[in-house]
Amino acid sequence: MLSDDEFRAWFRLLETPELGRGSARALLAACGSPDAVFAARPDTLRQIVGPALRTALGQVPPDFEPRLAAAQRWRDGGADRHVVTLGDPGYPPLLLATADPPLLLYVQGDPAWLVKPAVAIVGSRSASAQGLDSARAFGRALAEQGWVVVSGLAQGIDAAAHEGALLAPGGGTVAVVGTGLDRVYPPAHRDLARRIAAQGALVSEFAPGVPALPEHFPLRNRIIAGLSQGTLVVEAALRSGSLITARMALEAGREVFAVPGSIHSPQSKGCHALIKQGAKLVEAAADITEELRGPTGTQPSLPGLGPETVADPLLDALGYEPTTLDALQARTGWPTADLNAKLLELELLGEVARLPGGLFQRRVAG
């Protein structure tokens, strides 16, 4: 555990204006620690950074003390709060092997989850009912087989993946966020964040008090990819941030997987593009675990996504794509009243979701 003086030095290094992560890592490599950076001779610093940064390193950053005090209050606020630095023996080795590892991580929960075999599950914030079911089912199946599920706590696919992992007996999940850990974004996920901290870990490189800003999320995505042996994209549009995570995973030499969808769905375009570029098409959790050869044990097919026998003729007619009532009537030949009654029955059983625009979609069991 860092002493107060050590934490102060790390915090000051990170708060130094205009000092990028690359320059900070170079300074640490040359000097050994933040304390040594600030005590270094001018000729040592001159070999690493320019005059503007040397001047900045010699001055306490503006508003430094109140920001440091806020971070210390957060750190001291509970036994489940931790600060893991780049030189810490407990720093995640997979993340350390990436091109741009964070210098410091704030962790709420158990840091041991960060060094276990992990798979990232990411996707659209505006996911379909089927996409949410798939993310939840993949999250649960992977967690049941010993994998940590990593995602970003966002609405849609991220939240469903976390929820699925939490349903697995003994399963755990890691949420990497784009704010300080004294905040939850989106606010609607406060209860989910609490459950993740109790059965996994919340992680951020941003100090307590830092709000959600657009430029934070690509930085968060590199950590999601860096902690994971592979990244699964469940649903994504062509300009989705999930594709940024997939690209970062590829740049780190990790595997990328994608769930195929309807050729008519904009939320499947990104997954199809990844598959065309070489991502592995997956239909079951075993498709991922066989590729990664991670935790051993049984590797059952993902519930609802493997080969199956369809017992209900309406579910057979519905398939897995959003479908209109008129299309279902044309496929089945049923009277409208009978069709509506059966759809309502399946909806109450949780087997069919009613979507905006008068569409119906089969749900994936999980």
C-alpha positions as CSV (number, residue, x, y, z in Angstrom):
1,M,0.0,0.0,0.0
2,L,1.3,3.5,-0.9
3,S,2.2,5.8,2.0
4,D,0.7,9.2,2.0
5,D,4.0,10.7,0.8
6,E,4.3,8.2,-2.1
7,F,0.7,8.8,-3.1
8,R,1.3,12.5,-3.1
9,A,4.3,12.1,-5.4
10,W,2.4,9.9,-7.8
11,F,-0.5,12.3,-7.8
12,R,1.7,15.3,-8.4
13,L,3.4,13.6,-11.4
14,L,0.0,12.8,-13.0
15,E,-1.3,16.3,-12.3
16,T,1.8,18.0,-13.9
17,P,0.4,20.2,-16.8
18,E,1.2,19.0,-20.3
19,L,3.1,15.9,-19.1
20,G,1.8,13.1,-21.2
21,R,1.8,9.4,-20.2
22,G,4.7,8.6,-22.5
23,S,7.0,11.3,-21.0
24,A,5.9,10.3,-17.5
25,R,6.9,6.7,-18.2
26,A,10.2,7.8,-19.6
27,L,10.9,9.8,-16.5
28,L,10.0,6.9,-14.2
29,A,12.2,4.5,-16.2
30,A,15.1,6.9,-15.9
31,C,14.6,7.9,-12.2
32,G,12.8,4.9,-10.7
33,S,10.0,6.7,-8.8
34,P,8.0,9.9,-8.8
35,D,10.0,11.1,-5.7
36,A,13.2,10.6,-7.6
37,V,11.8,12.4,-10.6
38,F,11.1,15.5,-8.5
39,A,14.6,15.2,-6.9
40,A,16.4,14.6,-10.2
41,R,19.3,16.9,-11.3
42,P,18.5,19.3,-14.2
43,D,21.0,17.5,-16.5
44,T,19.1,14.2,-15.9
45,L,15.7,15.8,-16.8
46,R,17.3,17.6,-19.8
47,Q,17.9,14.3,-21.4
48,I,14.3,13.3,-21.2
49,V,12.0,16.3,-21.4
50,G,12.1,19.8,-22.8
51,P,12.4,23.1,-21.0
52,A,8.7,23.7,-20.6
53,L,8.2,20.4,-18.9
54,R,11.2,20.8,-16.7
55,T,9.7,24.1,-15.5
56,A,6.4,22.4,-14.9
57,L,8.0,19.6,-12.9
58,G,9.6,22.2,-10.6
59,Q,6.2,23.8,-9.7
60,V,3.3,22.5,-7.7
61,P,0.3,22.2,-10.1
62,P,-2.5,24.8,-9.7
63,D,-5.3,23.7,-7.3
64,F,-3.1,20.6,-6.5
65,E,-3.9,20.5,-2.7
66,P,-7.7,20.3,-2.9
67,R,-7.6,17.7,-5.7
68,L,-5.1,15.6,-3.7
69,A,-7.2,15.9,-0.6
70,A,-10.3,14.6,-2.5
71,A,-8.3,11.7,-3.8
72,Q,-6.9,10.8,-0.4
73,R,-10.4,11.0,1.2
74,W,-11.7,8.6,-1.4
75,R,-8.7,6.2,-0.9
76,D,-9.2,6.3,2.9
77,G,-13.0,5.8,2.6
78,G,-13.1,2.0,2.8
79,A,-11.1,-1.2,2.9
80,D,-12.2,-2.0,-0.6
81,R,-10.4,1.0,-2.1
82,H,-7.0,0.7,-3.6
83,V,-4.4,2.5,-5.7
84,V,-2.3,0.4,-8.0
85,T,0.7,2.0,-9.6
86,L,2.8,1.0,-12.7
87,G,5.6,-0.4,-10.5
88,D,3.2,-2.3,-8.2
89,P,3.7,-6.1,-8.1
90,G,-0.1,-6.4,-8.4
91,Y,-0.3,-4.3,-11.6
92,P,-2.2,-6.4,-14.2
93,P,0.5,-8.0,-16.4
94,L,-1.6,-8.1,-19.6
95,L,-2.3,-4.3,-19.2
96,L,1.4,-3.7,-18.6
97,A,2.2,-5.4,-21.9
98,T,0.3,-2.9,-23.9
99,A,1.7,0.2,-25.7
100,D,0.1,2.7,-23.3
101,P,-0.5,1.3,-19.8
102,P,-2.0,3.7,-17.3
103,L,0.5,5.0,-14.7
104,L,-2.0,4.6,-11.9
105,L,-5.3,2.8,-11.4
106,Y,-7.9,3.5,-8.8
107,V,-9.7,0.3,-7.8
108,Q,-12.9,-0.3,-5.8
109,G,-13.4,-4.0,-5.0
110,D,-10.8,-6.7,-5.1
111,P,-7.7,-6.0,-7.3
112,A,-7.1,-9.7,-7.6
113,W,-9.9,-9.8,-10.3
114,L,-7.6,-7.6,-12.5
115,V,-5.0,-10.4,-12.9
116,K,-7.3,-13.3,-13.6
117,P,-8.0,-14.6,-17.2
118,A,-10.5,-12.2,-18.7
119,V,-12.7,-11.6,-21.8
120,A,-14.1,-8.2,-22.6
121,I,-17.7,-7.9,-23.8
122,V,-18.7,-4.6,-25.5
123,G,-21.3,-3.3,-27.8
124,S,-24.0,-0.8,-28.5
125,R,-25.6,1.4,-25.9
126,S,-28.8,1.3,-27.9
127,A,-28.9,-2.5,-28.1
128,S,-31.8,-4.7,-29.3
129,A,-33.6,-7.0,-26.9
130,Q,-31.8,-9.9,-28.6
131,G,-28.5,-8.2,-28.2
132,L,-29.0,-7.6,-24.5
133,D,-30.0,-11.3,-24.1
134,S,-26.9,-12.4,-26.0
135,A,-24.6,-10.2,-23.9
136,R,-26.1,-11.4,-20.7
137,A,-25.9,-15.1,-21.8
138,F,-22.3,-14.8,-23.0
139,G,-21.4,-13.0,-19.7
140,R,-22.9,-15.6,-17.6
141,A,-21.5,-18.6,-19.6
142,L,-18.0,-17.2,-19.6
143,A,-18.1,-16.4,-15.9
144,E,-19.3,-19.9,-15.1
145,Q,-16.3,-21.2,-16.9
146,G,-13.8,-19.1,-14.8
147,W,-13.4,-16.1,-17.0
148,V,-13.6,-12.5,-15.6
149,V,-16.0,-10.4,-17.8
150,V,-14.6,-7.0,-18.5
151,S,-16.8,-4.1,-19.8
152,G,-17.4,-0.4,-19.4
153,L,-20.6,0.0,-17.3
154,A,-22.3,1.8,-20.2
155,Q,-26.0,1.3,-21.0
156,G,-26.9,-1.5,-23.3
157,I,-24.5,-4.4,-24.0
158,D,-22.0,-3.4,-21.3
159,A,-24.5,-3.5,-18.5
160,A,-26.0,-6.7,-19.7
161,A,-22.6,-8.4,-19.8
162,H,-21.9,-7.3,-16.3
163,E,-25.3,-8.6,-15.1
164,G,-24.8,-11.9,-16.8
165,A,-21.4,-12.4,-15.0
166,L,-22.9,-11.5,-11.7
167,L,-25.5,-14.2,-12.1
168,A,-22.8,-16.9,-12.4
169,P,-22.1,-18.7,-9.1
170,G,-18.6,-17.5,-8.1
171,G,-18.4,-15.3,-11.2
172,G,-16.8,-11.9,-11.2
173,T,-16.7,-8.9,-13.5
174,V,-14.6,-5.7,-13.9
175,A,-16.1,-2.4,-15.0
176,V,-13.6,0.1,-16.4
177,V,-15.1,3.6,-16.2
178,G,-14.4,7.1,-17.6
179,T,-14.9,9.0,-14.4
180,G,-13.5,9.2,-11.0
181,L,-14.7,6.3,-8.8
182,D,-16.6,8.7,-6.5
183,R,-19.1,9.1,-9.5
184,V,-21.2,6.6,-11.4
185,Y,-22.0,7.2,-15.1
186,P,-24.6,6.7,-16.1
187,P,-26.2,7.5,-12.7
188,A,-28.9,4.8,-13.3
189,H,-26.2,2.2,-12.8
190,R,-25.4,3.0,-9.2
191,D,-26.8,-0.3,-7.9
192,L,-25.0,-2.2,-10.7
193,A,-21.8,-0.5,-9.8
194,R,-22.3,-1.4,-6.1
195,R,-22.8,-5.0,-7.0
196,I,-19.7,-5.1,-9.2
197,A,-17.6,-3.6,-6.4
198,A,-18.8,-6.4,-4.2
199,Q,-18.3,-9.2,-6.7
200,G,-15.5,-7.9,-8.8
201,A,-13.9,-4.5,-9.2
202,L,-14.5,-1.0,-10.5
203,V,-11.4,0.5,-12.2
204,S,-10.5,4.0,-13.4
205,E,-7.3,5.9,-14.2
206,F,-9.1,9.2,-13.4
207,A,-8.9,10.7,-10.0
208,P,-11.9,11.1,-7.7
209,G,-13.9,14.2,-8.7
210,V,-13.2,13.8,-12.5
211,P,-16.5,13.9,-14.4
212,A,-17.5,12.0,-17.5
213,L,-16.1,13.7,-20.6
214,P,-16.2,12.4,-24.2
215,E,-12.4,12.2,-24.5
216,H,-12.2,9.9,-21.5
217,F,-14.0,7.0,-23.1
218,P,-11.5,6.0,-25.8
219,L,-8.9,6.0,-23.0
220,R,-11.2,3.8,-20.9
221,N,-11.5,1.5,-24.0
222,R,-7.8,0.8,-24.2
223,I,-7.9,-0.4,-20.6
224,I,-10.8,-2.7,-21.3
225,A,-8.9,-4.2,-24.2
226,G,-5.6,-4.3,-22.3
227,L,-7.0,-6.3,-19.3
228,S,-8.5,-9.0,-21.6
229,Q,-7.2,-11.9,-23.6
230,G,-9.9,-11.4,-26.1
231,T,-12.7,-8.9,-26.9
232,L,-16.2,-9.9,-27.9
233,V,-18.4,-7.4,-29.8
234,V,-22.1,-8.3,-29.5
235,E,-23.8,-5.4,-31.4
236,A,-22.2,-2.4,-32.9
237,A,-22.9,0.2,-35.6
238,L,-20.2,1.1,-38.0
239,R,-19.1,4.2,-36.0
240,S,-19.5,2.5,-32.6
241,G,-17.0,3.1,-29.8
242,S,-16.9,-0.7,-29.5
243,L,-15.0,-0.9,-32.7
244,I,-12.3,1.4,-31.1
245,T,-12.0,-1.2,-28.3
246,A,-11.7,-4.0,-30.9
247,R,-9.0,-2.1,-32.8
248,M,-7.1,-1.5,-29.6
249,A,-7.4,-5.2,-28.8
250,L,-5.9,-6.1,-32.2
251,E,-3.1,-3.6,-31.7
252,A,-2.3,-5.3,-28.4
253,G,-2.1,-8.7,-30.1
254,R,-5.4,-9.9,-28.6
255,E,-8.2,-11.9,-30.2
256,V,-11.4,-10.2,-31.4
257,F,-14.7,-12.0,-31.7
258,A,-18.0,-10.8,-33.1
259,V,-21.6,-12.0,-32.9
260,P,-23.4,-11.9,-36.3
261,G,-26.8,-10.4,-36.7
262,S,-29.4,-9.5,-39.2
263,I,-28.0,-8.0,-42.5
264,H,-30.8,-5.4,-42.2
265,S,-29.9,-4.2,-38.7
266,P,-27.6,-1.1,-38.4
267,Q,-26.5,-2.5,-35.0
268,S,-25.0,-5.5,-36.8
269,K,-23.0,-3.6,-39.4
270,G,-20.0,-3.1,-37.1
271,C,-19.9,-6.8,-36.1
272,H,-20.1,-7.9,-39.8
273,A,-17.3,-5.5,-40.7
274,L,-15.1,-7.0,-38.0
275,I,-15.9,-10.5,-39.2
276,K,-14.9,-9.5,-42.8
277,Q,-11.6,-8.1,-41.4
278,G,-10.8,-11.4,-39.7
279,A,-12.6,-11.4,-36.3
280,K,-13.9,-14.8,-35.3
281,L,-17.6,-15.3,-35.7
282,V,-19.0,-16.7,-32.5
283,E,-22.3,-18.5,-31.7
284,A,-21.4,-20.0,-28.4
285,A,-19.1,-19.4,-25.4
286,A,-17.1,-22.5,-26.5
287,D,-16.1,-20.6,-29.7
288,I,-14.3,-18.1,-27.5
289,T,-12.8,-20.5,-24.8
290,E,-11.5,-22.9,-27.4
291,E,-9.7,-20.1,-29.2
292,L,-8.2,-18.6,-26.0
293,R,-7.5,-21.9,-24.3
294,G,-7.9,-20.3,-20.9
295,P,-9.5,-21.7,-17.7
296,T,-10.2,-25.4,-18.1
297,G,-13.3,-27.3,-17.4
298,T,-16.6,-27.9,-19.1
299,Q,-17.3,-25.5,-22.0
300,P,-21.0,-25.8,-22.8
301,S,-22.6,-24.0,-25.7
302,L,-24.1,-20.7,-24.8
303,P,-27.8,-21.2,-23.8
304,G,-30.1,-20.2,-26.6
305,L,-27.3,-19.6,-29.2
306,G,-26.3,-23.2,-30.2
307,P,-28.2,-25.8,-32.3
308,E,-31.6,-26.4,-30.9
309,T,-35.0,-27.9,-31.7
310,V,-37.8,-25.3,-32.0
311,A,-40.9,-26.5,-30.3
312,D,-43.1,-23.5,-30.8
313,P,-44.3,-22.8,-34.4
314,L,-44.6,-19.0,-33.8
315,L,-41.1,-18.8,-32.4
316,D,-40.0,-20.8,-35.5
317,A,-41.8,-18.2,-37.7
318,L,-40.4,-15.3,-35.8
319,G,-36.7,-16.4,-36.1
320,Y,-34.2,-14.0,-34.5
321,E,-34.8,-10.8,-36.4
322,P,-37.2,-7.9,-35.5
323,T,-40.4,-8.8,-37.3
324,T,-43.7,-7.0,-38.0
325,L,-47.1,-8.4,-37.1
326,D,-48.0,-8.4,-40.8
327,A,-44.9,-10.5,-41.6
328,L,-45.8,-13.0,-38.9
329,Q,-49.3,-13.2,-40.2
330,A,-48.1,-13.9,-43.7
331,R,-45.7,-16.6,-42.4
332,T,-48.2,-18.4,-40.1
333,G,-51.6,-17.7,-41.8
334,W,-53.0,-17.2,-38.3
335,P,-55.9,-14.8,-37.7
336,T,-54.9,-11.5,-36.1
337,A,-56.7,-12.2,-32.8
338,D,-55.0,-15.6,-32.4
339,L,-51.6,-14.2,-33.3
340,N,-51.8,-11.3,-30.9
341,A,-53.0,-13.6,-28.1
342,K,-50.0,-16.0,-28.7
343,L,-47.5,-13.1,-28.9
344,L,-48.8,-11.7,-25.6
345,E,-48.4,-15.2,-24.0
346,L,-44.8,-15.5,-25.3
347,E,-44.1,-11.9,-24.1
348,L,-45.3,-12.7,-20.6
349,L,-43.1,-15.8,-20.6
350,G,-40.1,-13.7,-21.5
351,E,-39.6,-15.4,-24.8
352,V,-40.6,-12.5,-27.1
353,A,-39.8,-8.8,-26.7
354,R,-42.1,-6.0,-28.1
355,L,-40.0,-3.3,-29.7
356,P,-40.8,0.3,-30.8
357,G,-42.4,0.6,-34.2
358,G,-44.7,-2.4,-33.8
359,L,-41.9,-5.0,-34.1
360,F,-41.5,-8.2,-32.2
361,Q,-38.2,-10.1,-31.6
362,R,-37.4,-13.4,-30.1
363,R,-35.4,-13.3,-26.9
364,V,-32.3,-15.4,-26.2
365,A,-32.5,-17.7,-23.2
366,G,-29.8,-17.1,-20.7
